[in-house]
Each structure stands twice: as structure tokens, then as C-alpha cells.
Amino acid sequence: MKKILAWMLAAMMVLGCGAAMADTFVHGIDPEYDPFSYMGPDGEYTGFDVEIARAACEVAGLDYEIFPVNWDTKEVQLDAHECDVIWSGMTIKQSMIDAGYVISAPYYDSTQVLVVRADSDIKSSADLAGKIVAVQLGTSGEDLLHGELADLTATFQELVTTENFLTAFTNLEGNAVDAVFVDLPVADKYAKEHDTVTILDEELGKEQYGLLFRAEDQELCAKIEAAVQTLVENGTYAEIAAKYPSIENNLLFLQAK
């Protein structure tokens, strides 16, 4: 009898933990994707997407947790239930749609640009022949350089892939690479804080950001989208956006108001 009671108690504890976990929203982020998601000076993760996600969870009645993902394997980690969403300046890709993932409505318009050293003689993508270019693994930029922009890539001396944009920029300033291919909002934020680099006035690929959920999580996606819409309607969304002026003008939910 004692064994049976112990087993029943253990089962109840497992079920209880499962219920608690069901009420927790685990936010998968790129931990170095300023201004959307990054570690602040206080050692805590912050950024536009982090603040919006946290506020949306408050509206939806969900506990909030952050899970830093490896951007190159983000879909694998999502499928493994290490997080409930990928929400971190993530470009909506056709391959994600084809794979059956649930994707939210887009919330941000972006483009790809080239960042070079301020004293560089590179003035456009046409000057990249024989140069070393860096791009982050698993990004839409990498996809473009291997896809639509493959002819351009073929002119490079080398295409270097890095785990994050910070490493790419560090390599640029250290003369290890000649240019970084990166999303405009990240480039803009970095260039404003580092006068040693500059952004070329050339857009090389337009894209939109969205939220990525597992195929079975249509209801969760709808719940989060409804919570975000509440933030838009009550003004919280605009208040948070005002803290990130480098991306504010390209936020689609504010344009729609």
C-alpha cells in the first residue's frame, strides 16, 4: 500500500509540474541581436522583442522565461521543446512555411546591408571582389548569399560564417574581414555606437520578421498575437517601441494604427 501511495503521489507531482509548465511561455531568443534581444548592462536580457514578449505574457496570464538559442539550430531547439517560440528579429522564410511551422503575422520590415570599416575603399557590393565577407550562421543573409546573391558571393575571396553578429563586427574592426552582411536594424544600432564602421547605402534584400511556433501550436500563436494586439490598442506597444528609435519606424503594427 505504501508503494502504491508513493507512486500515486509521484504521479500527481509529475502532473502538477506538467500543468505548471503549460502555463509558462519560454521565449527563444538570439542573445546578441541588439536591439531586438540582448543582455543589458545589468546582466539581464532585454530588447524590443523581449519587452513585448514579457508584456504579452502578462496580458495572456502566462509565466515568462527566456531561453537563448543557437541561431543556426533554432528550429531543432524549438522542435525539441526547449522553447515555445523563436521571437528575436527572425526573418520569415519560405522554407519555414514549407516545413509546416506556424508563423505569426509579420511585425517588422527589414533589409540586408553591408557594414565596412569607416576608412574602407569599399563603396558598394561591386567592390567586394576579392574581399572577405562575414555573415551570421542560420540567418536570411546567409541564405541570400548562397541563393539569390550567389553570383555576388562567387566574387568574394572568402565568405566567413560566425555564430553571432558581434563576432562578425569584432572581426571587421580587427581587419580579419572586409565587410559584414547583416540586417539593417542591427547594423544601424552598431554603427551609431561605433564610429569605426559605416553602413553602405545599398539594400540587398527585403524581408519581414515574425514569430515561429511548432506546427501543433496554432492556439498558442493566436493567444500571443491577441495579447500583442491588446498592447497595440492600449498604447503599451508604442511606449516600448519609443525606447528603440532605430527600429520604431519599421514596425508594421504602428504603421497600421
Secondary structure as UniProt FT lines:
FT   HELIX           2..22
FT   STRAND          24..29
FT   STRAND          32..33
FT   TURN            34..36
FT   STRAND          37..39
FT   TURN            41..42
FT   STRAND          45..46
FT   HELIX           48..60
FT   STRAND          63..68
FT   HELIX           71..73
FT   HELIX           74..79
FT   TURN            80..81
FT   STRAND          85..86
FT   HELIX           94..98
FT   TURN            99..100
FT   STRAND          102..103
FT   STRAND          108..117
FT   TURN            118..119
FT   HELIX           125..128
FT   TURN            129..130
FT   STRAND          132..136
FT   TURN            137..138
FT   HELIX           140..146
FT   TURN            147..149
FT   HELIX           150..153
FT   TURN            154..155
FT   STRAND          158..162
FT   HELIX           165..173
FT   TURN            174..175
FT   STRAND          179..183
FT   HELIX           184..193
FT   TURN            195..196
FT   STRAND          197..199
FT   STRAND          206..209
FT   STRAND          212..213
FT   TURN            215..216
FT   HELIX           218..234
FT   HELIX           236..241
FT   TURN            242..243
FT   HELIX           245..248
FT   TURN            249..250
FT   HELIX           252..255
//
